[in-house]
Amino acid sequence: MLVTIGRHHPHHYRQMFGPPAGDDPATMIRASCRAQDEFLAIVSELADGRPRA
């Protein structure tokens, strides 16, 4: 499905997977890392029953 969107509506594909316009890349990378760390902590807690730190 994503390939079809990319082929027929490349502007939508870029909106879905491209970085927001005007944001500092370093800021976006830090925010992404924090979000990933939080996600992994939640998954870890669910998987082994340990409380989050």
Residue pairs with C-beta under 8 A, 6 or more apart in sequence:
2 13
5 12
5 13
5 16
6 13
19 25
19 28
20 28
41 52
41 53
42 52
44 50
44 52
45 51
45 52
